């Protein structure tokens, strides 16, 4: 799955987000699937699916939502499922764990750079709402490179941290999450941003986070070359992580089998997340970045 004959160079690219786009981000909140009780009253009010007494809004029920917050009166009238949203006051901790294995440093546009831009945008949304933001990178281990910070002014530090992230090492998301849990962080949302080729380890990592009281969100980043490879003839491909080579003859039949396997692979990830009530979103790097944040992540109810 992570074979490639091209590689982007994320180390030579820096995150570039316009001031106009940042102003748009200030109007958004990150939406948690779980309500966390903070040690202090939060500095902002946000819409959460929780047990607050103050009703805010309705939205249509999505697979995996907590059925306790379904409005059954509306269902009786309209024969459609709607979920109640509430205003919740809390101090929310948001963690971003970025996969930095070599397979992420590939594709055009580059997957690792795109992942860092996602974290920059979501991080700014959180900072603008006085949520606490923590950033870590992982391959076979975890490295916390930005400890919890609050306030919009911290975005400059966050950008510097993200621009310094480079790829290296084999990926082991379950070992990284074990290290994260051993550090006994405050409960909150955990965004795991990866191409998710280490599927078994990813499933275990997400399960560990959920079992230990966190709200995990899986953000899968793929390149257009992985979705629709432009490969023909006899090729020698290298696995970007193990550095092993394989010789293949690319035919229409092989490409059809590849796309079927990719669909099955991504479907397995999505199905696992639905079954375990874990947030999931797939982003393709050729989707304009602003559209991905302002349209697609809003549609997925990750921001609102």
TAPEKA-V500243 format. One line per field, one symbol per residue. phi: phi as a letter, one per 40 degrees, with the letter a starting at -180 (. if undefined). burial: + if it has 24 or more other C-alpha atoms within 12 Angstrom, else -. A space follows every 50 residues. Layout:
phi: ???
burial: ???
This chain:
phi: .bcabbacbcccbbcbbccccccccccbbcbccbcbcccacccabacbca bccccbabaccbdgccccbccccccccbfbcbbcbbcbbabccbbbbbcb cdcccagbcccccccccdccccccdcccbgccbbbbbabcabbcbacdbb gdcccccdcccccccbcagccacccccdcdcccfcccicbcbbacgcccc ccdcccccccccgcbcbcbcbbcccccaccbagcbbbbccbcgcbabbbc bdcccccccccccccccccccccccbfbcaabbbcccddcccccbccccc gcba
burial: ++++++++-+---++-+----+--++-+++++++++-------+++++++ --------+++---++--+++---------++++++++++++++++++++ ++++++++++++++++++++++++++++++++++++++++++++++-+++ ++-++-+++-+++++++++++++++++++++---+++++++++++++++- ++++++++++---++++++++++-+++-+-+-----+-+++--------- -----------+---+--++-++--++++++++++---++-+++--+--+ ++++
